[in-house]
Amino acid sequence: MSAVFDKPPLWKRAAPLLQGFDGPLAFAVFLLACAGLLVMYSSGFDHGTRFVDHGRNMLIAGFVMFVVAQVPPQRLMTLAVPLYTLGIALLLAVALFGITKKGAQRWVNVGVVIQPSELLKIATPLMLAWWFQKREGHLRPSDFFVAFVLLALPMGLIMKQPDLGTALLVGAAGLAVIFFAGLHWKLIVPPLLLGLLAVALLVAFEGQLCADGVRWPVLHDYQQQRICTLLDPSRDPLGKGFHIIQGMIAIGSGGVLGKGFMQGTQTHLEFIPERTTDFIFAAFSEEFGLVGNLLVVAGFCFLVLRGLTIALEASTLFSRLLAGAITMIFFTYSFVNMGMVSGILPVVGVPLPFISYGGTAMVTLGLGLGILMSIARSKRLVQT
C-alpha cells in the first residue's frame, strides 16, 4: 500500500523538464561554450574578472534557455505583439533621451541601463512570424509590404543610433522570415544583382570613391571609412586599418596547429584590439591555428543545420518561420564576425556567439536557443 504513495525518483520528476532540450543542439552549443571559456581565460588574462563574468553570463543565458524551452510556441506567439511594441517604444526612448557612449546613442536607463536593440533581434522575427501565421492560406502582396514596413521600422531606428551591426542582424532575421513565408524569387534577384553591381563598382573605382573629401549618401562617415579600410587597410595602418591588419596577422601567425594555449604573442602583447569581444576569433586562431578554426566552424555549421532541421520539422507555420529566423541569426552572427576578423567584411560590432564577451548578447542568444528548443520539444510532443 505504501508503494502507491512513494514519490518517484528525482530523475523521473525532472524528465518532463529535460524534454525541452534538443540533444544535438545542446551538444553543439556546449562545445562552442567550452571553446569560448578556453579562449576567454587566455585573452582576458589582464581584464580582471572578465573570465568569471563570462562564465556567469553563460549561466544566466543557460537559465534563460531552460525557462524559455518550457514555453509552448503557441504561448510565444501571444508575446509577439507586446514584445515588438515594447521594443519599438524603447528604441524611441533611446532616440529621445538615450545614453551616449563612444559617439553612439544606444542605451536607455529604465532603472538599469539596457540596450533595447538587442530585444528587437528576437522581437522582430517573432512579430513577422505572427503576422504571416495570421494570414496563412490567403497571403497577398500587400501582406509582404506590411511585413517590410514592420522590419524597416526597427532597422531604421537602430541605424540612426548608429548601430549598423545590430541593424544587420535584425534585418537578416526579418528577411529570413519574409523569404521563408513565400516571397517570390523575382523580387529577390534584382536587389541581389544591384548589390553585386555596387560591390563591383566600389572595387573598380575604390581610388576615386575613397579619396579624401568624397562623401557617400546614406552612410555615416565612420561607416564609409570602414568600407574603404576593408578595401585597402594599408591606407591607415596605425589608425582605421589597425584592427583588420592585426587580426589577419594573428590568424596567419597561428599556422596549422597554433602557438598553443596562453602562448599567443599578438594576444598577450595586446596587439589585437577588442581581443575579448569582437576580435576574439583572432586570439583563438593564433593559439589554436587552422585546426581549431575548422572545429569552431564545424560547430557553427552543425548548429545552423540542426536549427534548419528543427524549422523544417516544425508543426506550424509560425514555428517554422520563427525557427528559420533564429537559425539565421546564429549564421549571421558567426559569418559576419569571422568575416570581419579575417578581412573579408567591414568591421562592425558583431560578437562571435557563445565565445565573445558580452552579457546582453549572451542572454539574447540564450533566448534564441530556448525558442529553438521549445519548437523542437513541441514537435516531439505532437509525435507522441
Number of C-alpha atoms within 10 A of each C-alpha: 5 5 7 6 7 8 9 9 8 8 9 11 11 10 10 10 13 16 18 27 21 21 11 13 21 14 15 19 18 14 15 22 17 13 17 26 22 16 25 26 19 21 27 22 16 12 11 9 11 18 23 14 14 24 16 13 21 24 15 16 25 19 16 19 25 22 17 22 29 21 18 16 24 13 9 17 18 13 15 20 17 11 18 23 15 15 22 21 13 23 24 17 18 24 18 11 12 21 18 13 9 5 9 13 20 23 23 22 14 9 6 7 11 18 19 22 26 20 23 30 29 27 25 31 31 29 28 31 28 23 20 22 19 13 11 12 8 8 14 9 9 9 14 19 11 13 19 16 12 18 23 17 12 24 23 14 18 28 18 16 20 18 21 20 20 21 24 21 24 30 21 22 31 32 20 23 29 22 17 16 20 11 15 12 9 8 9 11 11 11 11 11 11 11 12 12 12 12 12 12 12 17 13 11 11 15 13 10 17 20 10 8 7 10 14 12 7 8 13 14 12 10 18 18 17 19 17 22 24 20 20 17 20 15 14 11 15 12 11 19 21 17 22 29 19 22 28 18 16 28 25 17 19 25 16 16 15 23 17 14 15 18 14 24 17 22 26 17 8 13 16 25 19 16 25 30 19 23 27 28 28 33 29 32 30 32 28 26 23 19 15 19 21 13 15 22 16 14 19 20 16 17 22 21 15 18 25 20 16 24 25 16 15 24 18 16 19 28 30 24 29 32 33 27 34 30 25 23 27 22 22 20 20 21 16 23 26 23 14 23 25 23 19 13 18 23 25 18 15 25 24 24 24 26 26 26 28 20 16 16 22 24 23 19 25 27 24 26 29 26 28 34 30 28 32 27 24 23 17 16 11 9 8 5
